[in-house]
């Protein structure tokens, strides 16, 4: 997959209500066929990767890590890995490594590529885990069924970035987009990032991200955004996020 940047503006969404309500809006798709795109969001250090990996393990859904650029991107689906995919362009990676914040123009291709890869993942046949016991039933058609959802990590700091990802559900009554917003103070996240070893994101970039951050507003929180207190220990945050996600599924 090419990572060459293509400069363009984000698609203009069709007119829609001012509130987002993926969680409660009626859908024409039967519950068993409804698919979910879970976007784990928040500034650097909030625990996006930790939470996404935990949800991936607990819910057995494919996982796309959109923010990791320090190694070849890994698409995880049970025991399978597809390498050599990277959503940020090399130019973006270099800017972040140099401590330069990304502009809106830098982000459009990243967001669109991540969104389209998530949609593609929802069409791919899943690969079931091996039986955990000799009596575990197996379905002959299991390997031909696409997953019921996909998890992605994406900082999605601004509302317009979240809107680019929301386009995934346009004209898709069988798909709901949800944002799991990991909320913590700037001081807490600065300390976490300082403690990281060999990571491209430096602590001073946390302040830059908080300057850009547009936290979800009331209409988003009433609709498709789940706000999780991410100020505690990692395992506590993981459990909180899983409980909220299961409450929607």
FENVENTA-V424500 format. One line per field, one symbol per residue. burial: + if it has 9 or more other ideal C-beta (glycine too) atoms within 8 Angstrom, else -. Layout:
burial=???
//
This chain:
burial=---------+--+------++++----------+++++++++++++++++++++++--+-+++++++++---++++++------+++++--++-++---------++++++++++-+++-++-+-+-+-------------+----+-+++++++++++-+++++++++----+++++++++++-+-+++-++--+----+---++++++-++--+--+++-++++-+++------++-+++-++--+-
//
